[in-house]
Amino acid sequence: MLRSLQSRLILILSIILLASGIGISYYTYSTSQRVVIESIGKQAQTIANAAAELVDSVRYEELKEVMQMNDYYKELQQQLYQLKQSNGLKYLYTMSLAEDGSIYYVVDGSALDHSSEDFSALGEVEQELDELVQLAFSSKQPQLGVLDYVEAYGATISAYTPILNDAGEMVGVIGADFDATDIYEHLASNRITTFVIIAATLVLSIILVYALTRWMLGPLRALLKSMKLVQSGDLTVQLSDNGSDEIAALSRAFAALTSELRSTLVRLSASQTVIKQSITTLSSNVVSADRLGEQLSQHIELADKQFSIQHQAQGETTQAMRETASGMTHVTETAERMLLAASHATALSVSGNESMAELQEQMAEIQQSSKKVMEDLLALQNLSQDIQDIVNLIKQIAAQTSMLALNASIEAARAGEQGRGFSVVAQEVRKLADQSDQAATQVEQLIEHMLSLSTGANEASRLSIEEVDTGVTAVSAAGEIFNRIGNEINSVQQQASQLSATSLQINTSIHQLDKLTEDAAQLSDEAMHATKEVKKNIMVQYDSVQQMKEMAELLSEQSAELEGLLSRFKLS
């Protein structure tokens, strides 16, 4: 919608005119409204000051104390009512501040009829307080309100003047509400009229701006039409350069640009024909060079593959020789380790035979010791049986002693006072008999446990003797095996000596063959390296030919594209 310059100019100028009109209208309206409100407010303030001079502060304070509609109340009400009627006020009243901080009406001069809806009775508390009333009580200074519109009461401007006594103390406030409904409605009407004037001015401005921009942009449209013809390829267009403004200068510059472009394209068309012929010759030469390069590259590739196969075979041969040499070295080392191991094994075999002899002697001693232990255990079992018989006898004696002590206690009890000492002795004897019986029982348990352990030890000794007999037999057999091992080790030692000598001879021959293989591999590497250099040079040349081929194709494409572009222009 705003792509054209004309639309943008219309929009910008319209916004400027609209903003200017709104600013001027708002300033005019607000200034007139402020002047009117200040004038009415000062009038209300003057009336409130005059009403405050009518109030007798002494009688007013008495009225506040009695809170009754006395003669002074009616007199002051009549004066306020006349002042209200003569000055066109809506309300005129006095208010006072109670001890609890509430504000109440004292004398209302708005109406003499106390039953009227506009009348506020003596002592009636104001529920919806104006901030200016509170400010008048707190500051003791006159307060002037602003134009306030309430649908129920209309538009009013309020003024409040303090009522002071002779001592300068505040006893109340005179409130004067000026009826500004007509003024408010007149201002609202003026506001609507201002909006209508702004809208009409805007419409007229848009029409004038449209006509002005259309007249200014006419030459630009003609220039744009010529530019579109040039854009479509018609370079024969003629532009009008009448005038001396910037648009005429732009038209002359565009005409010169079009003429220079037409001359350049004519020369470019002639050069394009020559370039096309040169590109055709270059393409033919590049195709021939490309064919020869491919053939040479194939021959070099074949030679490179053959050298690679030969080099790989020589490398494998060299690796195999080295692995064989390493294996023979390992065999020689293994044979030497076998000789050392055989010598060590021979020494160990001799030491083993000596150890086996000592072991046989120790096994014989262990066998004799085991038999001696078994005999001692049998003797211990017999002795434990004798001890058990003695313990049984002790238990029998302790039982008889306990019985005798019981009888003695009974006899002592029969003897009365004379037998009391004997009774104590009998009890002690009985305790000793019980302790002896308990000790004998414990000894009997220990002997039974010892017999059980002795029986187990006897069985273990018997089994140990059997194991020792088996060990003696096994040691004898092991001695014979050690003798056979010594003989086999001597045979292995002789064979390892022969293997070591043979391995040294083979290893020497392999080293000589490895030297010859390395010389052949070096010659093969040199030949393969030379082949790779030749191949590298050929590939560089081949890449150059390919680049020339691509450049020739690109030049051919650009030449065709240039020819197509030139065909779009009308040069004559």
C-alpha positions in Angstrom: 0.0 0.0 0.0 2.9 2.4 0.8 5.3 1.2 -1.9 4.9 4.4 -4.1 6.6 7.6 -3.2 3.4 9.5 -3.6 1.6 7.4 -1.0 4.5 8.0 1.4 4.6 11.7 0.9 0.8 11.9 1.4 1.0 9.9 4.6 4.0 11.9 6.0 2.5 15.3 5.2 -0.9 14.3 6.5 0.6 13.1 9.8 2.5 16.4 10.1 -0.7 18.4 9.4 -2.8 16.2 11.7 -0.3 16.4 14.5 0.0 20.2 14.1 -3.8 20.6 14.1 -4.3 18.4 17.1 -1.5 20.2 19.0 -2.8 23.7 18.3 -6.4 22.6 19.0 -5.5 20.9 22.3 -3.4 23.9 23.4 -6.3 26.3 22.5 -8.9 24.1 24.3 -6.9 23.4 27.4 -5.9 27.1 27.7 -9.5 28.3 27.4 -10.7 25.6 29.8 -8.0 26.5 32.3 -8.8 30.3 32.1 -12.6 29.6 32.6 -12.0 27.2 35.5 -9.6 29.6 37.2 -12.1 32.5 36.7 -15.0 30.5 38.2 -12.8 29.1 41.0 -11.7 32.6 42.0 -15.3 33.7 42.0 -16.2 30.8 44.2 -13.3 31.5 46.5 -14.3 35.2 46.7 -17.8 34.2 47.7 -16.5 31.7 50.3 -14.3 34.5 51.8 -17.3 36.8 51.9 -19.4 34.2 53.6 -16.6 33.6 56.2 -16.8 37.3 57.1 -20.5 36.9 57.8 -19.9 34.3 60.5 -19.7 35.4 64.1 -17.1 33.1 65.6 -18.3 33.4 69.2 -21.9 32.7 68.4 -20.8 30.0 66.0 -18.8 28.2 68.7 -21.9 28.4 71.0 -24.0 26.9 68.2 -21.5 24.0 68.0 -21.7 23.4 71.7 -25.6 23.3 72.0 -26.0 21.6 68.6 -29.6 23.1 68.3 -31.2 25.2 65.5 -31.4 28.3 67.6 -31.8 31.9 66.4 -28.3 32.3 65.3 -28.5 29.1 63.2 -31.6 30.5 61.4 -29.9 33.9 61.0 -26.7 32.5 59.5 -28.7 30.1 57.3 -30.7 33.0 55.9 -27.6 35.0 55.2 -25.9 32.0 53.5 -29.0 31.3 51.4 -29.2 34.9 50.2 -25.5 34.9 49.3 -25.9 31.6 47.4 -29.0 32.9 45.5 -27.4 36.2 44.6 -24.2 34.7 43.2 -25.6 31.6 41.5 -23.9 29.1 43.8 -25.2 25.5 44.0 -24.2 24.8 47.6 -23.0 27.1 50.5 -22.5 25.6 54.0 -20.3 25.4 57.1 -18.5 22.3 58.5 -16.6 21.6 61.7 -14.2 19.0 62.9 -15.3 16.6 65.7 -13.0 15.3 68.4 -13.0 11.8 66.8 -11.7 13.3 63.6 -15.0 13.1 61.6 -16.3 16.2 59.7 -19.9 17.2 60.1 -22.3 19.9 58.8 -23.3 22.8 61.0 -25.2 25.4 58.9 -26.4 24.5 55.4 -27.5 27.5 53.4 -28.3 25.5 50.3 -32.1 25.5 51.1 -34.4 26.9 53.8 -36.7 23.9 53.4 -35.2 21.3 55.8 -37.0 18.5 54.0 -35.2 19.2 50.7 -32.9 16.5 49.4 -30.1 19.1 49.1 -30.3 20.0 52.8 -27.7 18.7 55.3 -28.9 18.7 58.9 -27.0 20.1 61.8 -24.5 17.4 63.0 -24.8 15.2 59.9 -21.4 13.6 59.3 -20.1 13.8 55.7 -19.3 10.2 54.5 -17.6 11.1 51.2 -15.0 13.7 52.2 -13.2 15.8 49.7 -9.5 15.8 50.2 -9.5 19.6 50.0 -11.8 19.8 53.1 -9.3 17.8 55.1 -6.4 19.9 53.7 -8.3 23.1 54.7 -8.7 21.8 58.3 -5.1 20.7 58.5 -3.4 23.7 56.9 -5.9 26.4 58.0 -5.5 27.9 54.4 -8.1 28.5 51.7 -8.4 25.6 49.2 -9.6 25.8 45.6 -10.8 22.7 43.8 -10.9 21.7 40.1 -13.8 21.2 37.7 -15.4 17.9 38.8 -18.4 16.2 37.1 -20.6 13.8 38.9 -23.7 12.5 37.1 -25.9 12.8 40.2 -24.8 16.4 41.1 -23.6 17.8 37.7 -20.3 19.8 37.2 -19.1 21.8 40.2 -16.1 23.8 41.3 -15.6 23.9 45.1 -13.8 26.4 47.3 -13.1 26.1 51.0 -12.2 29.0 53.4 -11.3 28.5 57.1 -13.4 30.2 59.8 -11.1 31.7 62.5 -11.9 33.2 65.9 -10.3 36.3 67.4 -7.4 34.2 68.7 -6.7 32.9 65.2 -8.0 29.4 66.0 -9.9 27.5 63.5 -13.6 26.8 64.4 -14.9 25.6 61.0 -14.8 25.8 57.2 -17.1 27.6 54.7 -17.7 25.5 51.6 -18.9 27.0 48.4 -19.8 24.8 45.4 -20.2 26.8 42.1 -22.6 25.2 39.6 -20.5 24.8 36.4 -22.8 22.4 34.5 -23.5 24.9 31.7 -19.8 25.7 31.4 -18.9 22.0 31.4 -21.5 21.3 28.6 -20.2 24.3 26.6 -16.6 23.1 26.9 -17.7 19.6 25.8 -19.5 21.2 22.8 -16.4 23.2 22.0 -14.3 20.0 22.2 -16.6 18.2 19.7 -16.4 21.2 17.4 -12.6 21.2 17.6 -12.5 17.5 16.6 -14.8 18.2 13.6 -12.6 21.1 12.5 -9.5 18.9 12.8 -11.1 16.2 10.7 -12.2 18.6 8.1 -8.7 20.2 8.0 -7.2 16.7 7.7 -9.4 15.8 4.7 -8.7 19.1 3.0 -5.0 18.7 3.6 -5.0 15.2 2.2 -6.6 16.5 -1.0 -4.1 19.3 -1.4 -1.2 17.0 -0.6 -2.4 14.5 -3.2 -2.7 17.2 -5.9 0.8 18.6 -5.0 2.5 15.2 -5.0 0.9 14.2 -8.3 2.2 17.4 -9.9 5.7 17.0 -8.4 6.0 13.3 -9.3 4.8 13.5 -13.0 8.4 13.7 -14.4 9.5 10.9 -12.2 6.8 8.7 -13.6 8.0 9.5 -17.1 11.6 8.6 -16.1 10.4 5.4 -14.5 8.6 4.4 -17.7 11.8 4.9 -19.7 13.8 2.9 -17.2 11.4 0.0 -17.5 11.9 0.1 -21.3 15.7 0.0 -20.8 15.2 -2.9 -18.3 13.3 -4.8 -20.9 16.3 -4.4 -23.3 15.3 -1.4 -25.4 18.3 0.9 -25.5 17.0 3.1 -28.3 14.6 5.0 -25.9 14.9 8.8 -26.0 14.4 10.8 -22.8 13.1 14.4 -22.4 15.5 16.6 -20.6 13.4 19.8 -20.4 13.7 21.7 -17.1 16.4 22.7 -14.7 15.3 20.9 -11.5 16.8 17.8 -10.0 14.5 15.4 -11.8 15.5 16.9 -15.2 19.2 16.5 -14.2 18.5 12.9 -13.3 16.8 12.3 -16.7 19.8 13.7 -18.5 22.2 11.5 -16.5 20.1 8.4 -17.2 20.1 9.2 -20.9 23.9 9.5 -20.9 24.2 6.2 -19.0 21.9 4.5 -21.6 23.9 5.8 -24.5 27.2 4.7 -23.0 25.7 1.3 -22.2 24.5 0.9 -25.8 28.0 1.7 -27.2 29.6 -0.7 -24.7 27.3 -3.6 -25.7 28.0 -3.0 -29.4 31.7 -3.4 -28.8 31.1 -6.4 -26.6 29.0 -8.1 -29.2 31.9 -7.8 -31.7 34.4 -9.1 -29.2 32.2 -12.0 -28.3 32.4 -13.4 -31.9 36.2 -13.5 -31.8 36.1 -15.1 -28.3 33.8 -17.8 -29.5 36.1 -18.8 -32.4 39.1 -18.9 -30.0 37.3 -21.1 -27.5 36.4 -23.6 -30.3 40.1 -23.9 -31.3 41.2 -24.3 -27.6 38.6 -27.0 -26.9 39.9 -29.1 -29.8 43.5 -28.8 -28.6 42.6 -29.6 -25.1 40.7 -32.8 -26.2 43.8 -34.0 -28.1 46.1 -33.4 -25.1 43.6 -35.1 -22.8 43.6 -38.2 -24.9 47.4 -38.5 -25.0 47.6 -37.8 -21.3 45.2 -40.7 -20.6 47.2 -43.1 -22.7 50.5 -42.1 -21.0 48.9 -42.4 -17.6 47.7 -45.9 -18.3 51.3 -47.0 -19.3 52.8 -45.5 -16.2 50.0 -47.0 -14.0 50.8 -50.5 -15.4 54.6 -50.0 -14.7 53.8 -48.7 -11.2 51.7 -51.8 -10.5 54.5 -54.2 -11.6 57.1 -52.4 -9.5 54.7 -52.5 -6.6 54.2 -56.2 -6.9 58.0 -56.8 -7.2 58.6 -54.5 -4.2 55.9 -56.3 -2.2 57.4 -59.7 -3.0 60.9 -58.5 -2.1 59.5 -57.1 1.1 57.8 -60.4 2.0 61.0 -62.3 1.2 63.1 -60.0 3.4 60.5 -60.3 6.1 60.5 -64.1 5.8 64.3 -64.2 6.0 64.3 -62.0 9.0 61.7 -64.1 10.7 63.7 -67.3 9.9 66.9 -65.6 11.3 64.9 -64.6 14.3 63.6 -68.1 14.7 67.1 -69.7 14.4 68.4 -67.2 16.9 65.5 -68.2 19.2 66.4 -71.9 18.5 70.0 -71.3 19.4 69.0 -69.4 22.6 66.6 -72.2 23.4 69.3 -74.9 22.9 71.6 -72.9 25.2 68.9 -72.6 27.8 68.3 -76.4 27.4 72.0 -77.0 28.1 71.8 -74.8 31.2 68.5 -76.4 32.2 70.0 -79.9 31.7 73.0 -79.0 33.8 70.9 -77.6 36.5 68.5 -80.6 36.3 71.5 -83.0 36.6 72.6 -81.1 39.7 69.1 -81.2 41.0 68.9 -85.0 40.3 72.0 -85.7 42.3 70.8 -83.5 45.1 67.4 -85.2 44.9 69.0 -88.7 45.2 70.9 -87.4 48.3 67.7 -85.9 49.7 65.8 -89.1 49.1 68.4 -91.1 51.0 68.1 -88.7 53.9 64.3 -88.9 53.6 64.3 -92.7 53.8 66.4 -92.5 57.1 64.0 -89.8 58.5 60.9 -91.9 57.5 62.4 -94.9 59.4 63.0 -92.8 62.5 59.4 -91.4 62.2 58.1 -95.0 62.0 59.9 -96.0 65.2 58.8 -92.8 67.0 55.2 -93.5 66.0 55.3 -97.0 67.3 56.8 -95.7 70.6 53.9 -93.1 70.9 51.4 -95.8 70.3 52.8 -97.9 73.1 52.8 -94.9 75.5 49.2 -94.2 74.6 48.2 -97.8 75.5 50.0 -97.4 78.8 48.2 -94.1 79.4 44.8 -95.8 78.8 45.6 -98.5 81.4 46.7 -95.8 83.9 43.5 -93.8 83.3 41.4 -96.9 84.0 43.2 -97.3 87.4 42.6 -93.7 88.2 38.9 -94.1 87.3 38.6 -97.0 89.8 40.1 -94.8 92.5 37.7 -92.0 91.7 34.8 -94.4 92.0 36.1 -95.5 95.4 36.3 -91.8 96.5 32.7 -91.2 95.4 31.5 -94.2 97.5 33.4 -92.9 100.5 31.9 -89.4 100.0 28.4 -90.9 99.9 29.0 -92.9 103.1 30.4 -89.8 104.8 27.4 -87.7 103.8 25.1 -90.4 105.2 27.1 -90.5 108.5 26.9 -86.7 108.7 23.2 -86.8 108.2 22.8 -89.4 111.0 25.0 -87.3 113.3 22.8 -84.2 112.6 19.7 -86.2 113.5 21.3 -87.4 116.8 22.5 -83.9 117.6 19.0 -82.6 117.1 17.7 -85.2 119.6 20.4 -84.2 122.1 19.1 -80.6 122.2 21.3 -77.8 123.4 24.2 -80.2 124.2 24.3 -81.6 120.7 24.2 -78.1 118.9 28.1 -78.0 118.5 28.2 -81.5 117.1 25.4 -80.6 114.7 27.5 -77.8 113.2 30.4 -80.2 112.7 28.2 -82.7 111.1 26.9 -80.1 108.6 30.5 -79.1 107.7 31.4 -82.7 107.2 28.4 -83.2 105.0 29.4 -80.2 102.9 32.9 -81.6 102.5 31.5 -85.0 101.5 29.3 -83.3 98.8 32.3 -81.3 97.5 34.4 -84.4 97.4 31.7 -86.2 95.4 31.5 -83.2 93.0 35.3 -83.2 92.5 35.3 -86.9 92.0 32.6 -86.5 89.3 34.6 -83.8 87.5 37.7 -86.0 87.7 35.7 -88.9 86.3 34.5 -86.7 83.4 38.0 -85.5 82.7 39.3 -89.1 82.7 36.5 -90.2 80.3 37.4 -87.3 78.0 41.1 -88.2 78.2 40.3 -91.8 77.4 38.3 -90.7 74.4 41.2 -88.5 73.2 43.7 -91.3 74.0 41.7 -93.7 71.9 41.5 -91.2 69.0 45.3 -90.5 69.3 46.0 -94.3 69.4 43.9 -94.7 66.2 45.7 -91.7 64.6 49.1 -93.2 65.5 48.1 -96.4 63.9 47.0 -94.7 60.8 50.2 -92.6 60.9 52.3 -95.7 61.1 50.5 -97.1 58.1 51.0 -93.9 56.2 54.7 -93.8 57.1 55.1 -97.4 55.8 53.4 -96.3 52.6 55.7 -93.2 52.4 58.8 -95.3 52.9 57.7 -97.4 49.9 57.0 -94.3 47.8 60.4 -92.7 48.7 62.2 -95.8 47.6 60.3 -95.7 44.3 61.0 -92.0 43.9 64.7 -92.7 44.4 64.7 -95.1 41.5 62.8 -92.5 39.3 65.4 -89.8 40.1 68.1 -92.1 38.9 66.3 -92.7 35.6 65.7 -88.9 35.2 69.4 -88.3 35.6 70.2 -90.6 32.8 67.6 -89.0 30.5 68.9 -85.5 31.3 72.4 -86.5 30.2 71.0 -87.7 26.9 69.0 -84.4 26.4 72.2 -82.4 27.2 74.1 -84.1 24.4 71.3 -83.5 21.8 71.0 -79.8 22.8 74.7 -79.3 22.2 74.4 -80.7 18.7 71.3 -78.5 18.0 73.1 -75.4 19.2 76.0 -75.9 16.8 73.8 -76.6 13.8 71.6 -73.5 14.6 74.7 -71.2 14.6 75.7 -72.4 11.1 72.2 -71.9 9.7 71.9 -68.4 11.3 75.2 -67.3 9.6 73.9 -68.4 6.2 70.6 -66.6 6.7 72.4 -63.3 7.6 74.4 -63.5 4.3 71.1 -64.1 2.3 69.4 -61.3 4.1 72.1 -58.8 3.1 71.6 -59.8 -0.6 67.8 -59.4 -0.3 68.2 -55.9 1.3 70.4 -54.8 -1.7 67.8 -56.0 -4.1 65.0 -54.3 -2.2 67.0 -51.0 -2.2 67.3 -51.2 -6.0 63.6 -52.0 -6.4 62.7 -49.0 -4.1 64.8 -46.6 -6.2 63.2 -47.8 -9.4 59.7 -47.6 -7.9 60.4 -44.1 -6.5 61.5 -42.9 -10.0 58.3 -44.4 -11.5 56.2 -42.6 -8.9 58.0 -39.3 -9.7 57.2 -39.8 -13.4 53.6 -40.7 -12.6 53.3 -37.6 -10.3 54.6 -35.3 -13.1 52.2 -36.9 -15.6 49.3 -36.5 -13.1 50.2 -32.8 -12.6 50.2 -32.4 -16.4 46.9 -34.3 -16.6 45.3 -32.1 -14.0 46.5 -29.0 -15.9 44.9 -30.4 -19.1 41.7 -31.1 -17.2 41.6 -27.6 -15.8 42.2 -26.2 -19.2 39.3 -28.4 -20.5 37.1 -27.2 -17.7 38.1 -23.6 -18.4 37.4 -24.1 -22.1 33.9 -25.5 -21.2 33.3 -22.7 -18.8 34.3 -20.1 -21.4 32.1 -21.7 -23.9 29.2 -21.6 -21.5 29.9 -18.0 -20.6 30.2 -17.1 -24.3 26.8 -18.7 -25.0 25.3 -16.9 -21.9 26.9 -13.6 -23.1 25.5 -14.1 -26.5 22.0 -14.8 -25.0 22.3 -11.6 -22.9 23.3 -9.5 -25.9 20.4 -10.8 -27.9 18.0 -9.4 -25.3 19.1 -5.8 -26.0 17.8 -3.7 -28.9 20.9 -1.7 -30.0 19.7 -0.1 -33.3 
